[in-house]
Each structure stands twice: as C-alpha cells, then as structure tokens.
C-alpha cells in the first residue's frame, strides 16, 4: 500500500532542482565561503550571495536585509532575546499571542523570569485576534510586537498588513514569524512595513537546518545583537562557518516557489470528500482566511492518536511537530476555546504540490474505514448516537 504524506506544515519533501543545486557544494565545490583568498572559497561565497539574492527576490527585499540562520527557531530566539536586551532602556514590554509557535512562547517565558513583561493576546473561536485589543495593549514601554503570519496548526491567517500599520503608527517594532506563510501566499515587504521576519527552508521544499532572518534597513538601524558569536559572518549578526550546501538549497527553494500552483484545490477537494464520506466531523476554520494547504479536522469522539495509529501509511499530525510528543492538548486549539476532548479529537492535514486528487481519494477511504472501526468499539460513540450524551 502506497504511503501518503499529508504533514507538509511539519516539513516538506525536498524539490529535485533544489537537491541538484546543493550537491556540487557537498562534493567538488567544498570551499569555505569565508576563504575568499582562493578559488574554491570564492565559488562558495558567490553561491551564498546568489542564495541571498534569491531569498530577497521572493520577499521583494534588499539582499543586505537577509541574514542566514539555522531556521525559524534560531531566528525567533535571536530576535526576542536580542530586542529585549538592547531595548531595555526604552521598555520591558512585549506583545504576542496565545496561539504563537512554542519557540516564541517559550522564549517569552524564559525572559519573563528575568523581568520582561509580556502581554498574550486572546483569539476567538476561529483563532482570530482583535486588532482593537492589540492597539489598546501597546504601551509607552512596548518594545516589540511578535505575531505570526499564519498558524502552523490551523492555517489561520493573521491580518499582517493591518498589524504592520498599527505598529508603524505606534512606533513599535513588528516581528513576524512568516514560516508557514512563505511559499504559499505572496508576501511583498515593499508593501507591508514588517520590521523583522523569519522563515525556514524545509517548509518550502528546501533542506532542513537553514532559514533566513529579514531585518529591515531603516534610517535608525534596528539593534539586534547576535545570539551566536564567532567570526564576522553575516555582518557579525550570526557567527559560524557557512553551511553552503544548505544555504544554496534555501536559495534554490525560494527561486522555485510557484504561486500559480494553488494548493487549495487539493485541500478543498480533500475536505469535500471527507465531509461527504464521514459523519460528525467539523473543520472549524473552514469559513475564515487560512493557508491554502491546511485543514484541521475534528472527528467527534475519535481520539486523534488512535486514528493516527490505524493510519500507519498516512503521515498526518495532531499539531505542531515541535510539540507532537506532548501529551497535553494543543495550546492553539485550547486558546480557541476547545475542550480537551475536542482538541484531542483534532488532526492536521497539510498538503503540497506533490499531492494528487487520486491520492486523496484513496486516503479518504482509509480514513473513513479507520474512523468507523474506532467508533464501532466505542461506548461513548454509542451513547452519543443514542442521544444520552
């Protein structure tokens, strides 16, 4: 039986052209990009700068505004910890949201123990935040607003254009974790005044272990100290030998992004087939703006962990890959007002250009069979169907 991969928000399959671009820098062109005194070093340096340009072009940014990191988690730690350190004379207040990625929430939690003040914005039942509440929460001592562009579990889109404008009006830095948005929806940094933004290569069919941090060049430069010190790589903002093959992969992945391939065709087809085939399921975020590839489905009285066990040939997720081993219910779904039971019965399906309708047809049949098997042996389901609960 064929294996179906529907966990693309966790990581994506590397694009063939990306792999092809990377291979020379693992074999023949193996020079250190900082060793520009010789040919191999200059080749590597040129490859790094080409990748910087490719990432910048995807974001419509200046290449000098792009800093290579190991991925979004490192970028998030660099920004939140760096801003809190360098702007402490201005204030100690940061604003974020209860549904942010754990890299943001845990960074804030660590800093709170050292005196940082953090406001966590609520969301409604659809995962949407109140922009008026954001405005009211910004204070004189607010130094940073850290809000993601798109939620990795539900696909919910935050209104980043409006958020950026609010922060600009209030003269507060806006840091946007755009890891899930990049590559799925166009983002033009010449039109959206985001100050700082991060992304990861492995979410856009690039390699793992590499990402980019965008820091807008302003008349009053944004002050972020390095999290990793070493040499003078990345203008002193990120020390360490360049992982040239990974950076090349990120650049090529950025160059291969094609917005003419609409992911929502597959997602919408999947949801339609699922709703037609299985009773008592719900897609709570179906009627709000969300990522075109993401579907978070709740199967009434069917534990997601049990369903995943039965679907061993289908890759799906109960939430963020970074907390998939956590036994607690999703903090994102709980923030949206779901009960523990509802959260435990929810699964995330996330698609890519490598998925097909034929694959969906087969998978829906398997999911239907698994759900029916679980419910057939469930006293709770029987009581529910009899109207006793």
C-alpha positions in Angstrom: 0.0 0.0 0.0 1.4 3.4 -1.0 2.4 5.9 1.6 0.7 9.3 1.6 2.4 12.4 3.1 -0.1 15.0 4.4 2.2 16.6 7.0 3.8 19.4 4.9 3.4 22.0 7.7 5.9 20.0 9.7 8.4 19.6 6.8 8.3 19.2 3.0 9.9 16.9 0.5 12.9 18.5 -1.0 12.5 19.7 -4.6 14.5 17.8 -7.2 16.0 21.0 -8.5 16.9 22.1 -5.0 18.8 18.8 -4.4 20.6 19.1 -7.7 21.7 22.7 -6.9 23.0 21.6 -3.5 25.1 18.5 -4.5 28.1 20.3 -6.0 28.7 22.1 -2.7 28.9 18.8 -0.9 31.4 17.4 -3.4 33.5 19.4 -5.8 32.8 23.0 -4.6 33.5 22.3 -1.0 35.3 25.5 -0.1 34.7 27.7 3.0 32.7 30.7 1.9 34.8 32.9 4.2 38.0 31.8 2.5 37.9 34.2 -0.4 41.6 34.1 -1.0 41.3 31.1 -3.2 39.1 29.8 -6.0 37.0 27.2 -4.0 36.3 29.8 -1.3 35.2 32.4 -3.8 32.9 29.8 -5.5 31.3 29.1 -2.2 31.0 32.8 -1.3 29.4 33.5 -4.7 26.9 30.7 -4.1 25.9 32.2 -0.7 25.4 35.6 -2.2 23.3 34.2 -5.0 21.1 32.4 -2.5 20.8 35.7 -0.5 19.5 37.4 -3.7 17.1 34.6 -4.4 15.5 34.8 -0.9 15.4 38.6 -1.2 13.6 38.4 -4.5 11.0 36.0 -3.1 10.3 38.6 -0.3 10.9 41.7 -2.5 13.6 42.8 -0.1 17.1 44.1 -0.3 19.7 41.3 -0.2 21.6 43.2 2.5 18.5 42.7 4.7 18.8 38.9 4.6 20.7 37.0 7.4 21.1 33.3 7.1 20.3 31.2 10.2 19.7 27.5 11.0 15.9 28.1 10.8 13.0 30.0 12.4 13.6 28.8 15.9 17.1 30.3 16.0 15.8 33.5 14.3 13.0 33.8 16.9 15.4 33.3 19.8 17.8 35.8 18.3 15.1 38.5 17.8 13.1 38.2 21.0 16.1 37.8 23.3 18.1 40.4 21.4 15.4 43.0 21.3 14.7 42.6 25.0 18.4 43.1 25.8 19.1 46.0 23.5 15.9 48.0 24.0 15.6 47.6 27.8 16.2 51.4 28.3 13.1 52.0 26.2 11.0 49.4 27.9 10.5 45.8 29.0 7.1 45.1 27.4 6.5 42.7 24.5 3.1 41.7 22.9 2.5 38.3 21.4 -0.5 35.9 21.1 -1.6 32.7 22.9 -1.5 30.7 19.6 2.1 31.5 18.7 4.6 28.8 18.0 6.3 27.4 21.1 9.6 29.0 20.0 8.0 32.4 20.7 6.0 31.4 23.8 8.9 29.6 25.4 11.4 32.4 24.6 9.0 34.9 26.3 8.5 32.6 29.3 12.3 32.4 29.8 12.6 36.2 29.6 9.6 36.8 31.9 11.7 35.2 34.7 14.2 37.9 34.1 11.8 40.8 34.4 10.3 41.0 30.9 6.6 41.9 30.8 4.6 40.0 28.2 1.0 40.5 27.1 -0.6 37.5 25.5 -3.4 38.4 23.1 -6.5 36.2 23.1 -8.2 34.7 20.0 -11.8 34.0 19.2 -13.2 30.5 18.4 -11.9 30.8 14.9 -8.3 31.7 16.0 -8.6 35.4 15.0 -7.3 38.2 17.2 -8.9 41.6 17.9 -6.9 44.4 16.3 -8.6 47.0 18.6 -7.3 44.9 21.5 -3.8 45.0 20.0 -4.0 48.8 19.8 -5.1 49.0 23.4 -2.3 46.7 24.6 0.5 48.7 23.0 2.1 51.0 25.8 4.8 53.6 26.1 7.2 50.8 27.2 6.3 48.3 24.5 9.4 47.4 22.5 8.2 44.6 20.3 5.0 43.0 18.8 5.7 39.4 17.9 2.9 37.9 15.9 3.0 35.1 13.3 1.6 35.5 9.8 -0.1 32.1 9.6 -0.8 29.5 12.3 1.0 26.2 11.8 -1.8 24.1 13.3 -5.0 25.6 12.0 -3.7 27.6 9.0 -5.4 30.8 10.3 -4.0 33.9 8.7 -3.4 37.0 10.9 -4.0 40.4 9.2 -0.3 41.2 8.9 -0.9 44.3 6.7 -3.1 45.9 9.4 -0.8 44.7 12.2 2.2 46.2 10.5 0.5 49.6 10.0 -0.6 49.7 13.7 2.9 49.0 14.8 4.3 51.6 12.4 1.8 54.2 13.7 2.7 53.4 17.3 6.4 53.4 16.6 6.8 49.8 17.8 8.9 47.1 16.1 6.9 44.3 14.4 8.4 40.9 14.3 6.6 38.4 12.1 7.2 34.6 12.1 6.2 34.0 8.5 7.4 30.4 8.4 4.1 28.9 7.3 3.1 31.8 5.0 6.2 32.0 2.9 5.9 29.9 -0.3 2.1 29.5 -0.1 0.9 33.1 -0.3 2.9 36.0 -1.9 4.4 38.5 0.6 5.8 41.8 -0.6 8.0 43.5 2.0 8.0 46.7 -0.1 4.2 46.9 0.5 3.9 45.6 4.1 6.0 47.5 6.6 7.1 44.5 8.6 10.3 45.3 10.5 11.7 41.8 11.1 10.6 38.5 9.6 11.8 34.9 9.7 11.4 31.8 7.6 12.7 28.2 7.3 13.9 26.3 4.2 12.3 23.0 4.9 8.8 24.5 4.7 9.2 25.4 1.1 10.7 22.2 -0.3 14.2 23.2 0.8 16.6 21.5 3.2 16.3 21.3 7.0 18.7 23.3 9.2 18.6 26.5 7.3 16.5 29.6 7.4 16.6 33.4 6.9 16.0 36.4 9.1 14.9 39.6 7.4 15.8 42.8 9.2 14.6 46.0 7.5 17.2 48.7 6.8 15.9 51.9 8.4 17.3 55.4 9.0 17.5 54.4 12.7 19.0 50.8 12.4 17.2 48.0 14.3 19.6 46.9 17.1 19.7 43.1 17.4 22.8 41.6 19.0 24.0 38.1 17.8 22.7 35.1 19.6 25.7 33.1 18.2 29.0 34.9 18.3 32.1 33.8 16.4 33.6 35.2 13.3 32.2 38.1 11.3 29.9 36.1 9.2 26.5 37.7 8.3 27.9 41.2 9.2 28.6 40.0 12.7 25.0 39.0 13.4 25.5 35.2 13.2 28.8 33.6 13.7 29.8 30.2 12.4 31.0 28.6 9.2 28.6 28.9 6.4 26.6 25.7 5.6 27.0 26.5 1.9 25.0 23.5 0.6 22.1 24.3 2.8 22.1 28.0 2.0 22.2 27.1 -1.7 19.2 24.8 -1.1 17.3 27.6 0.6 18.0 30.0 -2.3 17.0 27.5 -4.9 13.8 26.6 -3.0 12.9 30.3 -2.9 13.6 30.5 -6.6 11.3 27.5 -7.3 8.3 28.9 -5.4 5.4 29.0 -7.9 2.2 30.7 -6.8 0.4 29.5 -9.9 0.0 26.1 -8.4 -2.9 26.6 -6.0 -2.7 24.3 -3.0 -6.4 25.0 -2.1 -7.6 22.9 -5.0 -6.3 19.8 -3.2 -7.3 21.0 0.3 -10.8 21.9 -0.8 -11.2 18.6 -2.6 -10.0 16.7 0.5 -12.5 18.5 2.8 -15.4 17.9 0.4 -14.7 14.2 0.1 -14.2 13.9 3.8 -17.4 15.6 4.7 -19.3 13.5 2.2 -17.8 10.3 3.5 -17.7 10.6 7.3 -20.4 11.8 9.7 -19.9 14.1 12.6 -16.7 15.8 11.6 -16.0 19.5 11.6 -13.5 21.9 10.1 -13.8 24.9 12.5 -11.7 27.3 10.5 -13.3 26.5 7.1 -15.0 29.9 6.7 -12.2 32.2 7.7 -9.0 33.2 5.9 -6.4 30.4 6.2 -3.5 28.8 4.5 -4.4 27.3 1.1 -2.9 23.9 2.1 -4.0 23.4 5.7 -7.0 21.6 7.1 -7.6 21.0 10.8 -10.3 18.3 11.2 -12.1 17.3 14.4 -13.5 13.7 14.4 -16.2 13.6 17.0 -15.4 11.0 19.8 -12.4 9.7 17.9 -9.0 10.3 19.5 -6.5 11.7 17.0 -3.7 9.5 18.5 -5.8 6.4 18.0 -6.7 7.3 14.4 -3.1 8.0 13.5 -2.2 4.6 14.8 -4.6 2.9 12.5 -3.5 5.1 9.5 0.1 4.0 9.6 0.6 4.6 5.9 -0.7 8.2 6.0 1.5 10.9 7.5 -0.7 13.4 9.5 -0.2 15.3 12.7 -2.0 16.2 15.9 -0.4 19.6 15.9 2.9 21.3 15.7 5.8 18.9 15.0 7.8 20.7 17.8 5.3 19.5 20.4 3.9 16.3 18.9 5.3 14.3 21.7 3.5 16.4 24.3 0.6 14.6 26.0 -1.2 17.9 26.7 -3.9 19.1 24.3 -2.9 21.6 21.7 -2.4 25.1 23.2 -3.6 26.6 19.9 -7.0 24.7 20.0 -7.4 25.3 23.7 -6.9 29.1 23.1 -9.7 28.9 20.6 -12.0 27.7 23.3 -12.0 23.9 22.5 -12.4 21.5 25.3 -9.6 18.9 26.0 -11.8 16.3 24.3 -12.3 18.4 21.2 -8.6 19.2 21.0 -7.6 15.5 21.4 -10.0 14.6 18.6 -8.5 17.0 16.1 -5.9 16.3 13.4 -4.0 18.5 11.0 -3.7 17.6 7.3 -1.3 19.8 5.3 -0.7 19.4 1.6 1.9 20.3 -1.0 2.5 20.3 -4.8 3.4 16.6 -4.6 -0.1 15.5 -3.5 -2.8 14.5 -6.0 -6.6 14.0 -6.1 -6.1 10.3 -6.7 -4.1 10.1 -3.5 -6.8 12.0 -1.7 -9.5 9.5 -2.9 -7.5 6.6 -1.5 -6.7 8.3 1.7 -10.3 9.3 2.4 -11.4 5.7 2.0 -8.8 4.6 4.5 -9.7 7.4 7.0 -13.4 6.5 6.7 -12.7 2.8 7.4 -10.5 3.7 10.4 -13.0 6.1 11.9 -15.8 3.6 11.6 -13.7 0.8 13.2 -12.9 3.0 16.2 -16.5 4.2 16.6 -17.8 0.7 16.3 -16.0 -0.3 19.5 -16.7 3.0 21.4 -19.3 3.0 24.2 -19.1 6.8 24.2 -19.9 6.9 20.5 -22.9 4.5 21.1 -24.2 6.7 23.9 -23.8 9.8 21.7 -25.7 8.2 18.8 -28.5 7.3 21.3 -28.7 10.8 22.5 -27.5 10.0 26.0 -24.6 12.5 25.9 
